[in-house]
Amino acid sequence: MTRIVLDCSAALALVLPDEKSAPVAQWLDGLPEDSEIAVPALWWYESTDVLLTAVRRGVMSAAEAREALSALRLLPRVTHEPPGPATAAHLFHLGIGHNLTAYDAAYIALAELSGGTLVTLDRRLAAVATGMQLAVICLQ
């Protein structure tokens, strides 16, 4: 089984009108059927907030954003629970050590702990993952 940690930047490229979705869509289409796409719990908050912001800025209508959110629901097969104190301490350690936000650290931690491949459009996040010798695919 292939384990994938899908970050918000890659997922939202599929549903936002001003993003380049072709590399992400092609890559997802090539995944084996038994692939597990995992996200941290914050992925749902982050994705929803980006869609809300797109509506407020006039990039998409509320109806389009609802449709996009419905499409995003089909991507992850596993949502990891919100962190407890021990995970929060690990996120803090990653954030301090690699100059990451706690949000970005959550994707790194999930890839690290699950042995999954991080899929992102964020070059900086990909560089940190590579530096930590984690499997990463940067579709940018």
Secondary structure, DSSP 8 states (H G I E B T S, - for coil): --EEEE-HHHHHHTT-TTS--HHHHHHHHTS-TT-EEEEETHHHHHHHHHHHHHHHTTSS-HHHHHHHHHHHTTS-SEEE----HHHHHHHHHHHHHHT--HHHHHHHHHHHHHT-EEEES-HHHHHHHHHTT--EEE--
